[in-house]
Structure formats: C-alpha cells, structure tokens
Amino acid sequence: MPIPDDTRDFDEFIQLVCNVMEAYTVAFLSYDPAADELTLRSHFSLGNTINPRVTIRSGQGMIGWVAKERKPLAAKEFSHDATTLKLYTTQEDIKSFLAVPVMDRERLMGVLTVDSKRQYVFTPKHQKVMADFASALARLAVRHERVRELTHEAACIDAVADVVKEMAASERLSHIVRILHANVGKLVEHSGFIFALKSPEEGVFNIIPAPAETDDDIKKIPLHLDQSLMGWVIRKNQPLNHHDVSQSQHGLNVGIAVEGIRSFLGVPMVVRREVIGALGVVGSKVRAFTTADMKILSILGSIAASYVAGAYAYGQSLISRKVDTLTGLGNYLYLEEKIAELDGTHGALLALDIDNFRKVTDEFSVAAADAALVEIARFFHRVVAQEGYVTRYYGDVFLIYLRGHNREEAGIAAQKLLDLLKAKHFFIDDKHVIFEGKIGVAFYPRDGKSGGELIKRAFNALKSGKGAGTVAVIDEAMKNGTV
C-alpha cells in the first residue's frame, strides 16, 4: 500500500545547508538496504544539470564509498570529471567536494554531499558542521519514516476492517482461506502468501496453498515444524522477520514456488494461548518487510485465528448433526449426503430391523440395551467395512448402503449379514444373547435418487418381510417382493 512521499521538509533543510556551506550543490541520497543502493531524495543546486533519477550502488564512486564504509570523505582539490559523482548529467567545474554518512545510530539512512566551484580546503570546522547537519538530517529522516509507517498503518487498519467484515459474514473455513488469499497482498506487499493451519482432527500442521470451493476441497501440504521458518514461528509462538533467507539454515517449505525469495515474514495465529496456525509472506528483495508490516500481519493473524476457530466449531457442529450420539455411526443426514454424492453409480440401500430388541430393555435395562446397540453398530461397521456406509436410523433400525451392488449381489450380501448377526455371540451382563433381524432393500438410482426416496422404498420392502432372518426387495414395478 504505497504512501506518497512529502519532500518539502528535506528541500528546506538542504537549501539551509547550501546557504551555510556556501556550496554550489547540496544533495541528500537516501539508502535502500534491500537494493543496497542510494537514490536522490532531495537537492539544491545553483545549476540545472542534476540528474533527478540518479541511483548509486553502495561502494560505487566516491559517494558509494561513503555509504559502504560509513565514513566521511573530503576532496580538497577535486580534479575529476564531475559526472563521475553520478549527480551531474554534464561536466561542471567542481573544485571541492565533501560527503558524510547520515546515520541513525548504527543504521545508514543515506549520504549528505556538498560541493563548490571555489578552491578551498574543507577544514575540520566544516566537517564538524556537516556532521551536525547529517545528525539533524538523520533525525528528520527517522521522523518522516515514522510518519510514513503510521500513515501506512492507518490505511491498512481501514483495509483490515473491510477484511473483518468479510470474515464476520463467513462460517466456512474455505471462505476464510479465500478471503485471506485475496486480501493479504492489499495490506503487505509480497511475492507469495503462506497460510498454515493445525488440523483439529489430526493435530498436525499443514500449508493451505490455495483457496477452495468447499471445506472438503481444501488442499493440504504437511508442514515440518523443525525444518522450516513457518515451523519456527509456530514452535516459538513468535513473529519472525527474516531479512535474508539465503543466509538461513532452515528451508522455507512454504508450498509455493520459492525461486528468488530473499525475505520472510511470519506471525503465529493464537486462540486461548494455543497456536492454531500462522500467516507468512515472502519477498524477492532483502529486507522486504518493515516493522509496520509485522504489526499489520500480526493484527490480521489474531483476527483470522478467532474466525478460523469459529469456522472449526461451525464445521464440528455440522458434523455432529450427522452423527448418531449413541453409536458414533452416521445418521440419516449423513447417509443422505453420501447418496447425493453418488452421481449415478448404482448401489443398494438396506433397512435392517433388529427383531424383538425391546426384550433387552424389558429383561435387563435401558443402559444395557444402549450398550448392546453400540456393540451391534460396531459389528455392522466391521462387516460392511469398505463396501459401503452403516448408519443408525432410530431405535434398533440401521440403514446400510452397499456401493455397486445389483439385485442379486444385494440379496446375497443382506442374507449373509443376517446370518452373521445371528451367529455372533453377544453378552449382556455376562448372559449370552442372540440377535436376529430382517432387511428391506431398495436400489439406487432405480428406486430413488435421493436418500429420502430410497429410505421410503427400503422401508416399504421391510414391511413386506415375513419375519426374522428374511430379506425383502422392492421390485422394478415398485411392488414388494421377497427373495
């Protein structure tokens, strides 16, 4: 988010220096550590041959030497072509030259230069005055830098407010991922965005490389916490502004192309003292990110953490709506969702009723009956395994969907399931109990293309059954028939 640069204070200051030093030209070149070069920030000259777009590499020429060595340089008798200074577009009859570094403690802010067309010696007094000017100029540059940071932060806070509004209207994790990918670049200029999240189910961290349409479509790339800068941010629960990743012993492991990456900025996402993820950006230049960038990204990370936690809770609530609380199996909502995903692939729905199950409650207890249902559910789940889905509809009725089964295959599988149920040894309060059942079968997509339609047809078949141990199948004319 670029901020316009106001140079009026610098221009007035440089003109003052020119008047005091009786100079031909005074120039202030600011230093960019990322590019390791100087650019002309402000100047005052009695001539009109200054190159306003001049850039000087650190170490290049006399001015570049001052930047590299952080030392003043005085040319008592300047005998070079003035264009070698890089400031002038044509030769000027410069006879004296002095340049001093502008330092904020140990940090180079730029170089202040003064020259004259008069032949005179820059005395220690002149150099002391220039050093004082350089100190005052450093303070001015720091104030301007701070103003720019505050202006940047204020503009970013407005942008963050817009992001918050979008997140507040989002309940799905996929929506939040899309919002972050779309907006981080508006807050912090970068060459790549990195989003890491902890999986609530598995407890491991993954990179989320790109937005997705639904939560189920979100792609995940495993993040090795002990081998990456993002991992360091998560493990230490601290922000990290790494100015030159080429000097790092850690890999980026960011899940994006990393050619030419030089800088990394990462912040943790924390909810109730638990790190649930991290936001990171990478840059193509050394020192690409500022303290202001870290503050903004930290604010965004804190906000995003809260909404991600909310999205996780919402997702868990959706999942819990589709789970039978007693057995842990899916319920009819789960089954309807799975059937909706079949996309034409044929299969069979079995409605299985445990025969005379009420006797368990009468003879033992409600708690014993519930425990028996849990054991029966586990048994069905093991038997069906990868062939389909087992759900509990209500009471002692289970719904089982078998993928890819035709009429004959479904009849055989249903009868086998009843035979295995009868042969299974169940124990209630150390007493051996035998369970039997009956099954009604309907077929997808012939008898219905939705879960509701199939359940209705399977129950119609179930009602036509002749007793325990039988399998009833709905016929093609939608009439009940027995296999």
N, C-alpha and C positions, 0 to 999 in steps of 0.2 A: 504494500500500500504506500506508494511514493508520496513524500511530503515536499512541497515547494521549498526551496532554499532562499532565504532572505539575506542578501549580502551587504545591505546598507551599512550595518554596524562595522563590518570589515572594511568597506570602502572608506568610511570616515576615518577609521583608525589608521589605515595605510597612508592616507593623504597627510595625516598628522605626522607620521614617521618621516615621510618625504620632506615635509617642511622643516622638521627639526634637524634632519641629517643633511639638508641642502643637497638632495640627491636628484639624479636625472630620472631614475626609475626605482620604485619600491614594489616588490611583489611578495605575495604570500601564496605558497603552493601547499595544499593540504595533502596529507599522506593517506593512502588506502592500503591497509595491511593485507587485505585479501589479494589485491593485484600487485602489491609491493611496488607501487609507483606513486609519483606526485602529479597532481593536476592543479592548474592555476585557479585559485579560489577568488583572489582579489588583487588588483594592482592599481598604481597611479604612476603615470609617466608624462614627461614633458613632450615626448614624441608620440607618434601614432603607428609605430612598427611592431607593437607587441602582438604575439601570437596568442589569441584568447583560448585556443583549444590545445595548448601545449600539454604534453604528458612526458614525464621524465622518469625512467626506471631508476630504482634505488641503485646507487653505485655508478650511474651514467653521468659523466662530465663532472664539473665542479659542484653543481647543486645536488646531483645524485650522490656524490661522495659525502656531502654533509649529512644527507639522510641516512646513508648506510653507517657512517662512523659516529653519528650523533655528536659531532664536534663542529665548532665554528671554523670558517675558512676565510682568510683575508688575502686579497691580491693587491699588494701595494702599488705595483706597476702592471696593470693589466695590458698585456701585449697581444692577446689573442683576437681572432675574429669574433665579434660579439655574437654572431649566430651560433657559436659553439656553446653558448649558455642555454640555447634552445628557447629563450624567451623572445628573441627578436626574429622577425622574418627577413630583415636585411641588415647589412653591416651598419653598426653605429660606432662612433669614435669614443668607446668606453675606455677610461684610463684607470679607474679604481673600482674594486668590487669587494663586497663583504656579504657573507651568508652565515646565518646561525640557525641551529635546530630549534624548533618550537616544541617544548617537552611538557607533558603533564606527568610529573614525577618520572617514572621510567618509560612512559608511553610516548612515542613520537606522534605529534599532531601534524607536523609539516615543517616547512623551511621558510624563513623570512630572509629575503635578499634585498640589498641596496647597492646601487652603482652610481657612478658620477663621471662626467666628461672632464672633470678637473683633476689635475695630477696632484694628489695629496696623500699623505700617509694616514691610514686608519689607526689612530692612537689607541692605547688601552682604554682611554676615556670613551672614545667612540664605540669600542667593542662592548664596554660596560653598559652604555646606553642602549645599544642594540640588544644585549642580553636581557635588560629590563623590559624593553619593548616585547621581546619574544615571550617573556613570562606573562606579561599582561595579555598578549595575543593568545597564549595558551588558555588563560582563564576565560577569555571571550569565546574561544572555540569550544571549550567544555560547556559553557552556558548554552551556546547555540545547539550543541549536541544534545543536551538535556531537554531543551525546548522541543527539538525535533522528536525525541523519544516520547515526551509527554503528548505531543500532538498526534504522534503515531498511535500511542496507547488509547487516546480518546477516540480516534477514528475507529480503532479496532474494537473498542468496547461497544460502539454502536453496531458494528458488524456482528459481534458476539451476541448482542441482544437479538438480532434477527435469527441467528442460528438457534438460540434458545427457544424462540417462538416455534421454529420448525420442529425441534426435538420434542417440545411440550405437546405437540399435536401427533406425535408418533408413539405407537405402542409396540411396534415390532423392532427387533434388533436389526433386521435388514434395512429398515427405513433409516435408523440412526447411522448405520455404516454408510449408506448413500449420502446422507447429509454431511457427514464428516469429510468424505472424499471430495464432495463438491465445494466445500467452503473453507477448508484449512488454507488453501492457496490464496484466498482473499485476505487472510489475516497475517500469514507469514510467507514471504516469497521463498520458494523452494524448487528443487529439481525432482523431488519424489516424496510421497507421503507414506508413512508406515503406521499401521494400526494393529496392535497386538491385544488379544483378549484371552482370558482364562476360561476354559470350558468348565461350566458348573458341574457337568456330569463326570468328567474325567479328571478334573483338577490340574490339567496341563495347559500351557500357554501356546497359542497359535497366532501366526500372522494372518490377517484377513486382507488379501491382496487387492480385492476389487469389490465393488457393490454387487448385490444380487437382488433378484426379484422377490424371493421369499427367504424366510429363515432357513428352510431346508436346503436351499441352493447355495448358501454361503460356503465359499471355498476356504479351506484351512491349510496352512503350511506350518508344520511343527517348528517351534522356536526353541533353540538350545540356550538355556539361560546362562550357562557357563562359557559360551563360545561367541557371544555377540554383545554389541553395545546396548541393544534393546534389552537383552538379558540382564546387563549390569544395572540399568535403570530400574528394572523390576526387582532384582535381588536386593539392591541397596535402598529401594524406595526413595530415590533421589533424582532430581533432574540432572542432565548432563549436556553440556555444550562443548563438544569436541571440535576444536578449530581445524585440525588436520588429521583426518582418519588414516592417511597414508603412513602416519607415524604410530598408529595404534597396533597393539599386539592382538586385539580382538578382531574377528570378522564382523561384517555388518549383518549378514544373514537376514536380509530385510524382505525377501520375497519379490524384489523388483530388480530391474537391470541396474547395475551399480557402476558401469563404466564411467570414469571421470569424476566420481564422487570424492569430494575433499572434506566436507564438513558434515557434522551430525549434531542434531539437537533432539533430545528425548525427554519426556516428562512422564511420571507414573500417574495412573488413574487409581484413586484410593476411595474405598467406601467403608466407613466404620473401621478404619485402621487396617483394612485388608486390601492389598494390591490386586486389582482385578484385571489390569491391563496397562497399556502405555501408548502414548502418541509420540511419533517421531517424524522428523523431516530431514532430508539430506540436501546438500548444496554442492554445486560444481566448483565453488571457489573456496579457498582457505578463509576462515573467519567469516563465513557467510551469514552467521546469525548473531544477533545482539542480545544484550540483557533484556531489552524490551520484548524481543521475540520470545525469550524464555518465559517472561511473565505472562504474555498473552496465551502462549501454548499451555502453560500451567493452569490458567483460568479455564481454558476450554477443556483441558483434561479433567479438572474437578467437576465441571458441569456434565461432561459426557459420561463420567463414571456414574453419577446419580441416575441418569436416564438409561444407561446400559443395565444397571441393577434393576431398574423398574421394568425394562423390557424382558430381562430374565424372569422376574417374578410373574409378569404377564404370560410369558411363554409357559412357565410351570403351571399357571392356573389353567391354561388351555389344555395342557397335557393331563392335569388332574381331572378335568371334566370328562376325559376319555378313558379313565382308568377305574376299574371296579375296586373300591376301597377295601373290600374283604379279601379277595383272592390276588389282587395285583394284576389280574388279566385286563385286557382292554374291555370296554363295554360296547354297547351297540353303536355309540357315536364313533368310536374307533373303527368298528367294522364298516360303518357307512363310509367313512373317509377312505379306507383301504379299497373298498369296492369302487368308489368313484375314481380311483387311480388306475383301474384295470385296463381301461382303454380298449375294450373289445376282446381281451383274452378270456377264453371260456373257462368255466370252473363250476364248482358245486357248493351250495350252502346247506349245511346240516344243522337242523334244530334238534338238540338232544335233551330229552327229559329223563331225569333220574326217577325210577319207579318207586313209589311208596316211600319217598325220602322223609315224609312227615313223621314216620315211625321213629326216626332217630331222635327227633325233638321230644316226642312223647315218652320214649323209653329212657333217654339219657337227659339231655338239657339243650337249651338254645346254644350255649357255648360249645358243647360237644358237636352239635350239628354244624356250626360255623367252622370248627376245626376240620370236620370231615369234608366240607365243601372246599376248603383250602387244599387238602390232600388230593381230592378228585381233580381240582383245577390243575395242580402240578402234574398229575398223572396224564391228563389230556395234553397238556403242553409238551411233555416229553414224547408222547406217542406221535403227535402230529408233527412236531419238530419243524423242519424246513418246508414241509409240504403245504403249509397254509397258515391261517390265523385262528387262534382259540380265544373266544370271548365269553363272558358270563352275561346273560341277558337279564335274568332276575331269578331269585329263589334258587331252585335246583335245575334251571334250564340254561343250557350252554349253546352258543352258536359257533359253528366251526366252518370256516371257508377253506376248501381244498382247491388249490390252483391247478388248472389244466386237466381236471377230471371230467370224463364224459359219463354218460348214464351208467354204463357197465362198471367202469372203474370206481365211480362214486358209490354204487351199491356194494361192491366188494369191500371198499375201504370202510364204509359205515358199519357193515356187519362185523368186520374184523375189530373195529373199535369197541362195539358192544360185547363181543366175545372176550376181548382183553379186559374190559371193565369187570365183567362177571368173574373172570379168573383171578383178578387182582385181590390180594389179601389186605383188607383194611382192618385196623384195630381202633376201637373206641373204648377207652377205659379198660384196656387190656382184653377186650372182648372182640373176637373175630366177627367181622361183618361183611356180607356180600352185597354188592350193589348191582342192580340191573337197570337197563334203560331202553328207550325206544327212540327212533330217529325219523324225522321227516326231511326230505331232500327236495331242493329246487335248484334250477340251473341258470347260470349267467352266461350269455345275456338273453337266452331264450325265454325264461320265465320272468325276467325283470332286469332293468339296467341300473337300478338304484338299490341301496341297502334296504330301504323300507319295503319295496316291492318284493324283493327276494325273501325277506323275513316273513312277510304275509303268506307267500306261496309255500314256504317251508313249513309254516305252522298249519296251513291247510292240509298238507300231506301228513304232518304229525298227528293231527286229529283223526285221520283215517286209519291210523295204525291199529293193529289188532291186539296189542299188548306188549309186555316186556320182551325184549330181545328181537323186536321186529323193525324193519326198515320200510318206510312208505315213501314212494317217489311220485311227484306231480307228473302227469303225463303231458304229451305235447298239446293236447286239446284242453289243457288246464283242468283236467279231471283227476281225481285221486285214483292212484293205482298202487298195488302192493307188489314189491319184488320178492 
